[in-house]
């Protein structure tokens, strides 16, 4: 199943579905609707989607889109099927996989609702630069060090550590500690 979106074009979604032996490919909006997909679902059949977020109805705010994804998944499961996320290989009928799929989908749906340029990798918006925990800890040490007296020297020190992309001053001052707390790196 493909649902073309400005931030997830159809050709990108098709490339993620290429390696599978698919019986049919449905393009939502052009060929069918969510109701058609549910009506055609049979027991034991997998519904392959590039990302779980694509299975949600793309109207409204993040919360309504997320709720529609949960409803869609419940209806597919009630018919005896499951959703297969081709980008990660995870399945919605496995609880551990579904937790990961659900979290990533909620994140992507938020970016889609905000009008992000890329829902898959967060090129714009509040999501951030995608640094590792080690990079976050290194940046925190630089920011808290008395050795660096101004923002220019702090940013140069961060670049010298090899952290890429190098964040800007405002992000370091406002967002770095929030991300560190969310990841459990700060008390």
C-alpha positions in Angstrom: 0.0 0.0 0.0 1.3 3.4 -1.0 0.0 6.8 0.1 1.7 9.6 -1.8 2.5 12.6 0.4 4.5 15.8 -0.3 7.2 14.6 2.2 7.0 11.0 1.1 6.7 10.9 -2.7 5.3 7.8 -4.4 8.6 6.9 -6.2 10.4 6.8 -2.8 7.7 4.5 -1.4 7.8 2.2 -4.4 11.6 1.7 -4.1 11.1 0.4 -0.5 8.5 -2.1 -1.8 10.6 -3.4 -4.7 12.3 -6.3 -3.0 9.0 -8.0 -2.1 6.9 -10.4 -4.1 3.7 -8.4 -4.0 0.4 -9.6 -5.4 -0.9 -6.0 -5.9 0.1 -2.5 -5.1 -2.6 -0.1 -4.0 -2.2 3.7 -4.2 -4.4 5.4 -1.7 -6.5 8.2 -3.0 -6.1 7.1 -6.6 -7.0 3.4 -6.7 -8.6 2.9 -3.3 -9.4 4.1 0.2 -8.7 2.8 3.7 -12.1 1.1 3.7 -11.3 -0.7 0.5 -8.1 -2.1 1.9 -9.8 -3.3 5.1 -12.6 -4.9 3.0 -10.2 -6.8 0.9 -8.0 -8.0 3.8 -8.1 -11.8 4.4 -6.8 -14.0 7.1 -3.0 -14.6 7.0 -2.3 -11.8 4.5 0.3 -9.1 5.2 -0.3 -5.5 4.2 3.2 -4.1 3.2 3.7 -0.4 3.7 7.0 1.5 3.4 6.5 3.0 6.9 3.7 2.5 9.4 2.9 6.2 9.2 1.7 5.8 5.6 -1.2 3.6 6.8 -2.7 6.5 8.7 -5.4 8.8 7.3 -3.6 12.0 6.4 -6.1 14.6 7.7 -6.0 16.7 10.8 -3.4 17.1 13.5 -0.8 14.6 14.7 -3.1 13.0 17.3 -6.0 12.4 14.9 -3.6 10.9 12.4 -2.1 8.7 15.0 -5.5 7.6 16.2 -6.5 6.6 12.7 -3.3 4.5 12.4 -4.2 2.6 15.6 -7.8 2.1 14.3 -6.5 0.9 10.9 -4.1 -1.6 12.6 -6.9 -2.9 14.8 -9.2 -3.5 11.9 -6.5 -5.3 9.9 -5.7 -7.5 12.9 -9.4 -8.2 13.4 -9.5 -9.6 9.8 -6.6 -11.9 10.6 -3.8 -10.0 8.9 -0.9 -7.8 9.9 1.0 -4.7 8.7 4.6 -5.2 7.5 6.9 -2.2 7.5 9.3 -2.7 4.7 11.8 0.0 5.7 12.6 -1.9 8.9 11.1 -5.4 8.4 9.0 -5.1 11.5 5.5 -6.6 11.8 2.5 -5.2 13.7 1.5 -8.6 15.1 4.7 -8.8 17.2 4.4 -6.7 20.4 8.0 -5.7 20.5 8.0 -4.7 16.8 4.7 -2.9 17.1 6.1 -0.7 20.0 9.0 0.5 17.8 6.8 0.9 14.7 4.2 2.9 16.7 6.8 5.2 18.2 8.5 5.9 14.8 5.1 6.4 13.2 4.0 8.9 15.8 7.2 10.9 15.2 6.7 10.8 11.5 3.1 11.8 11.7 4.0 14.8 13.7 6.5 15.9 11.0 3.9 15.3 8.3 1.3 17.3 10.1 3.8 20.2 10.5 4.5 20.1 6.8 8.1 18.9 7.0 10.1 18.5 3.8 11.0 15.0 4.7 9.0 12.9 7.1 11.5 10.0 7.0 14.6 11.7 8.2 13.6 15.0 9.8 15.4 17.5 7.5 13.4 20.3 9.1 11.5 21.2 12.2 11.7 20.5 15.9 13.1 17.0 15.7 16.7 17.9 15.7 20.0 16.9 14.2 19.9 13.2 15.0 23.1 13.1 17.2 24.1 10.0 19.1 24.1 9.9 22.9 27.9 10.1 22.9 27.7 13.2 20.8 25.1 14.8 23.1 27.3 14.0 26.1 30.3 15.5 24.4 28.4 18.7 23.6 27.1 19.0 27.2 30.7 18.8 28.5 31.8 21.6 26.1 28.8 23.7 27.0 29.4 23.3 30.7 33.2 23.8 30.6 34.6 27.1 31.8 37.4 26.7 29.3 35.2 28.1 26.5 34.2 31.7 27.1 31.9 32.4 24.3 29.6 30.6 21.8 32.0 30.9 18.9 34.7 29.0 20.9 32.2 26.4 22.0 31.0 25.7 18.5 34.6 25.5 17.3 35.3 23.0 20.1 32.3 20.9 19.1 33.4 20.9 15.4 36.9 19.9 16.5 35.5 16.8 18.3 34.2 15.7 14.9 30.5 16.0 15.7 28.5 16.5 12.5 26.3 18.3 11.7 27.6 21.1 14.0 24.6 22.6 15.7 24.0 26.4 15.9 24.2 28.6 19.0 20.4 28.8 19.6 19.9 25.0 19.4 22.8 24.4 21.8 21.3 26.9 24.3 17.6 25.9 24.1 17.4 22.3 22.9 20.5 20.4 23.9 19.6 19.9 27.6 16.0 19.0 26.7 17.2 16.2 24.4 19.7 15.0 27.0 16.9 14.8 29.6 14.6 13.0 27.2 17.3 10.4 26.6 18.0 10.1 30.3 21.5 11.6 30.0 20.7 14.4 32.5 18.9 14.3 35.8 
